[in-house]
Amino acid sequence: MKKRSLGYLCGVVGISLVTLSVGTQSVSAAPVTTKTTQGTVTYTEGDVVIDGAKLPDSLNFGTHAIRNDIEQTFYATDDGTDTENASAANLTTGKVEVTDNRSSSTHGWTVNVQQTAQFANGSDVLTGSTLSIYGDPSLVTNVTGANGFSSGKLDVAVGSDKVVLAAKATDTNAKFVSLDLTKFSLTVPANAPKTNVTYTSDIVWTTSNTPGV
């Protein structure tokens, strides 16, 4: 009986040893694979642009009786009424809103305005008339170039540019700039020839990549 017991025990031990041997065999892991996906985005050089939608489409200085004895100043209003009132509730206003879409390392630009010709109706000209724009460029602190404003007013020249806003090449924070235009006026001298017609003139706003000075 004792021998049987020993033999049985040995048999159990032998089976146990075989199991351990199998359990310690190395198994190769599945190979790990990788994939790199590359994202790209490309920019192209843009321009210095002005938002034309922020500028008035027209300047209506109203309808007036002819006066040859005094100089008169009229202010553009949305419906052509109350045009002799510099504080009228319906004054025509606007914005010079500039966006510099060039690369971040390129700086400096200029916005100009000019009157292409004097107010006229055919050969009938309002000689000596002056169109003026009102605003305060000193409030636009991120551009430092010289401009044509004096005491908050810029007299538009006929046939030549006047600087409205200008960013120097050193103005690195001038990628988006906005100047409020609070009113527009037309001053007509007393001795300007006047007839019973409507006078018109075009005002052109332009931007350039030329840095201010």
C-alpha positions as CSV (number, residue, x, y, z in Angstrom):
1,M,0.0,0.0,0.0
2,K,2.8,2.4,0.8
3,K,4.5,1.7,-2.6
4,R,1.3,2.5,-4.4
5,S,1.0,5.7,-2.6
6,L,4.5,6.7,-3.5
7,G,4.0,5.7,-7.1
8,Y,0.8,7.7,-7.4
9,L,2.6,10.7,-5.9
10,C,5.4,10.5,-8.3
11,G,3.0,10.3,-11.2
12,V,1.3,13.4,-10.1
13,V,4.6,15.2,-9.7
14,G,5.7,14.1,-13.2
15,I,2.5,15.5,-14.8
16,S,3.0,18.7,-13.0
17,L,6.5,19.1,-14.3
18,V,5.4,18.5,-17.9
19,T,2.8,21.2,-17.5
20,L,5.3,23.8,-16.3
21,S,7.6,23.0,-19.2
22,V,4.9,23.8,-21.7
23,G,3.8,27.0,-19.9
24,T,7.3,28.5,-20.1
25,Q,7.7,28.2,-23.9
26,S,8.1,31.7,-25.6
27,V,5.4,32.8,-28.0
28,S,6.2,35.4,-30.7
29,A,4.0,38.6,-30.6
30,A,2.3,39.9,-33.7
31,P,4.5,42.6,-35.4
32,V,3.5,46.3,-34.6
33,T,2.9,48.5,-37.7
34,T,2.7,52.4,-37.8
35,K,1.2,54.8,-40.3
36,T,2.0,58.6,-40.5
37,T,-0.6,60.9,-42.0
38,Q,0.7,64.4,-43.0
39,G,-1.6,67.4,-43.0
40,T,-0.8,70.5,-45.2
41,V,-2.2,74.0,-45.6
42,T,-0.9,76.6,-48.1
43,Y,-1.3,80.3,-48.0
44,T,-0.8,82.7,-51.0
45,E,0.2,86.4,-50.6
46,G,-2.8,88.8,-50.4
47,D,-3.1,92.5,-50.8
48,V,-4.0,95.6,-48.8
49,V,-7.7,96.1,-49.3
50,I,-10.3,98.7,-48.2
51,D,-13.9,97.6,-47.4
52,G,-15.9,99.6,-49.9
53,A,-19.1,98.6,-48.2
54,K,-18.2,100.8,-45.2
55,L,-17.8,103.9,-47.4
56,P,-20.9,105.8,-48.6
57,D,-22.1,105.2,-52.1
58,S,-23.2,108.8,-52.5
59,L,-23.0,112.2,-50.8
60,N,-26.2,114.2,-51.0
61,F,-25.6,117.8,-50.2
62,G,-29.2,118.8,-50.9
63,T,-31.1,121.3,-53.0
64,H,-30.6,125.0,-52.4
65,A,-31.6,128.4,-53.7
66,I,-28.7,130.2,-55.5
67,R,-26.8,132.6,-53.3
68,N,-24.1,134.8,-54.8
69,D,-23.5,137.0,-51.7
70,I,-22.2,134.5,-49.1
71,E,-20.0,131.4,-49.0
72,Q,-22.1,128.3,-48.1
73,T,-21.2,125.0,-46.5
74,F,-23.5,122.0,-46.9
75,Y,-23.3,118.7,-45.1
76,A,-24.1,115.4,-46.8
77,T,-27.2,113.7,-45.3
78,D,-28.8,110.3,-46.0
79,D,-31.9,111.9,-47.7
80,G,-30.6,115.3,-48.7
81,T,-32.5,117.2,-46.0
82,D,-31.2,119.4,-43.1
83,T,-27.9,119.8,-45.1
84,E,-26.9,123.1,-43.5
85,N,-26.8,121.5,-40.0
86,A,-23.4,120.2,-39.0
87,S,-25.0,118.2,-36.2
88,A,-28.0,116.8,-38.2
89,A,-29.3,113.4,-37.0
90,N,-29.2,112.1,-40.6
91,L,-25.6,113.0,-41.4
92,T,-23.9,110.6,-43.9
93,T,-21.0,108.8,-42.2
94,G,-18.6,106.0,-43.1
95,K,-15.5,104.1,-42.2
96,V,-12.1,103.6,-43.8
97,E,-11.6,100.0,-42.9
98,V,-8.3,98.5,-44.1
99,T,-7.2,94.9,-44.0
100,D,-3.6,94.0,-44.8
101,N,-3.7,90.4,-46.2
102,R,0.0,90.2,-46.9
103,S,2.4,87.9,-45.0
104,S,3.0,88.7,-41.3
105,S,6.6,89.9,-42.1
106,T,5.4,92.6,-44.5
107,H,4.2,95.9,-43.2
108,G,3.3,99.4,-44.3
109,W,0.6,100.7,-46.6
110,T,-1.3,103.9,-47.6
111,V,-4.9,104.9,-48.2
112,N,-5.5,107.9,-50.5
113,V,-8.5,109.8,-51.6
114,Q,-9.0,112.2,-54.5
115,Q,-11.7,114.1,-56.3
116,T,-11.4,113.2,-60.0
117,A,-12.8,116.6,-61.1
118,Q,-14.5,119.6,-59.7
119,F,-18.3,119.5,-59.1
120,A,-19.8,120.3,-62.6
121,N,-22.6,119.8,-65.0
122,G,-21.0,119.6,-68.4
123,S,-19.1,122.9,-68.9
124,D,-20.8,124.5,-65.9
125,V,-18.4,124.2,-63.0
126,L,-18.7,125.1,-59.3
127,T,-15.3,126.8,-59.3
128,G,-13.4,126.9,-56.0
129,S,-15.7,124.4,-54.2
130,T,-14.1,122.3,-51.5
131,L,-15.2,118.8,-50.5
132,S,-14.1,117.9,-46.9
133,I,-14.0,114.7,-44.9
134,Y,-14.1,114.6,-41.1
135,G,-12.5,112.1,-38.8
136,D,-9.8,111.8,-36.1
137,P,-6.9,109.6,-37.2
138,S,-5.2,110.2,-33.8
139,L,-7.7,107.6,-32.4
140,V,-6.1,105.0,-34.7
141,T,-3.1,104.2,-32.5
142,N,-1.7,101.3,-34.5
143,V,-0.7,103.4,-37.5
144,T,1.8,106.3,-37.3
145,G,2.2,107.5,-40.8
146,A,1.4,111.1,-41.7
147,N,-2.0,111.9,-43.1
148,G,-3.8,114.9,-44.7
149,F,-6.1,115.7,-41.8
150,S,-5.9,119.0,-39.9
151,S,-8.0,119.6,-36.8
152,G,-10.1,116.6,-37.7
153,K,-10.8,117.6,-41.3
154,L,-9.3,116.6,-44.6
155,D,-9.9,118.8,-47.7
156,V,-10.0,116.5,-50.7
157,A,-7.9,117.7,-53.6
158,V,-9.1,117.8,-57.2
159,G,-7.0,115.6,-59.4
160,S,-4.4,114.6,-56.8
161,D,-4.2,112.2,-53.9
162,K,-4.5,113.1,-50.2
163,V,-3.4,110.6,-47.6
164,V,-6.3,109.4,-45.4
165,L,-4.4,106.8,-43.4
166,A,-0.9,105.4,-43.6
167,A,1.0,102.7,-41.8
168,K,4.8,102.9,-41.7
169,A,7.0,99.9,-42.3
170,T,7.6,99.8,-38.6
171,D,3.9,99.6,-37.8
172,T,3.8,95.9,-37.1
173,N,0.3,95.9,-35.7
174,A,-1.5,97.4,-38.6
175,K,-3.1,94.3,-40.2
176,F,-6.6,95.6,-39.5
177,V,-7.4,99.3,-39.1
178,S,-10.6,101.3,-38.9
179,L,-11.1,105.0,-39.0
180,D,-14.6,106.5,-38.4
181,L,-15.7,109.2,-40.9
182,T,-18.1,111.4,-39.0
183,K,-19.4,113.7,-41.8
184,F,-18.7,115.1,-45.2
185,S,-19.1,118.8,-46.3
186,L,-19.1,120.8,-49.5
187,T,-18.1,124.5,-49.3
188,V,-19.1,126.7,-52.2
189,P,-17.6,130.2,-52.5
190,A,-20.0,133.2,-53.0
191,N,-18.4,134.0,-56.4
192,A,-18.6,130.5,-57.8
193,P,-20.8,130.6,-61.0
194,K,-24.1,128.8,-60.3
195,T,-27.0,127.8,-62.5
196,N,-30.2,125.9,-62.0
197,V,-28.7,122.4,-62.5
198,T,-27.4,119.4,-60.5
199,Y,-23.6,119.3,-60.1
200,T,-21.8,116.0,-59.6
201,S,-18.2,114.9,-58.8
202,D,-16.6,111.5,-58.2
203,I,-14.4,110.7,-55.1
204,V,-12.0,107.8,-55.5
205,W,-10.4,105.9,-52.6
206,T,-7.3,103.8,-53.2
207,T,-4.9,101.6,-51.3
208,S,-1.3,100.9,-52.0
209,N,1.5,98.8,-50.6
210,T,3.6,101.9,-50.2
211,P,4.5,102.4,-46.5
212,G,3.6,105.7,-44.9
213,V,6.2,108.3,-43.8
